[in-house]
C-alpha cells in the first residue's frame, strides 16, 4: 500500500484474475489490468485429464491471486503463469 514518501514505482501490484476459461487445449485467464494469458493445457496434467465439468468448477483464491479446482485439487498462482512456469509434473515431463 502507498505511504507518504513512497513513489509510485515502488508499489508492487499483484496480478489478479477476473475470469478463467479452460478449453481442451489451453487455459485462458483474463486479468484485472486488461491482460489475457493463454497457456497450454499440457502444462497442468490434472487439468488436462479432468472432465470439462471439473475444469469449469474453478474458484479464485485470496485476492484473486490464484485459481483452485476443488474436484482435482489443483492450485495455480497467477504470478507463476506470468512467469511461464508449468506445473512440477509438466516440467519433469518436458525435461
N, C-alpha and C positions, 0 to 999 in steps of 0.2 A: 504494500500500500504506500502511496505517496506521503512523504513527510516534508515539512519545510526544510530547505537546504538540499533536497534531492533534485537532480534534474530528471527530466522525463526519460532520458535514455537509460537511467538506472533501473527503471521499472521492468520487472520480468513478468510478462503476462503469460499465464499458462494457456495453451490451446484448449478450446472447449468444443466438444461435439454438439451438433444441433440435430443431425439426422444420420441414420445408419441404414444402408441397403446392402443386402447380400444377394448376389446372383450366383449362378453355377460356377462362374469363373473368377469373380472378383468381389472384394469388399470395398464399398464406397462410403466415405464419411464426409459429410458437409460440416465445416467448422463455423463458429460464430463470427470469425473475421472475414468470411466470404470465400475462403479457400475450400477446395474439394480435394480429397485424397482418394486414390484408387490403387489398390494393391492386389496382387494375385491371391486367389483363394488358397492356392497351394502353400502359401506362407503359413497357414494355420490349419494343421491336419485335422483337429477336432471340428472346426467349421467346415472344412472340405468334405468330411464324412458325415456331417449332420444332415438331418432332413430339412426340407425347406421350412417346415413349421418350427423346428428347433432354431434355425437361423433367424427366423422372423421374431423370435421372442428374446430381444436384447433389452438390457437395462443400462442407462447411463450412470456411471459411478461418481461419487463425490460431487465436485462442482463441474460435472460433465467432462472430466479429465481422463476418463476411461470407459470401456464398454465391457459388460458382463453378459454372458449367455448362461443362465442358470441350469438348463437341462443338460448341457455338455460341460459345465464347469470351466468355461473359457473366459479369460480376462485379457484385455488388450488395452494398453495405455496409448493415448493419442500422441504423447511425446515419442514413444517407440515407433509409431507409424511414421511420424515426421522424420525420424532418423533413418528410416528404411530398414528397420530391424524385424526380420521374420521371427517366428517362434523358435524356441530352442530346438524342437524336433525338426523343423524345416532347415535350420542352419546345419544340423548334423547330416541331414539327407543331401543337402546341396554341397557339402564339403567333399 
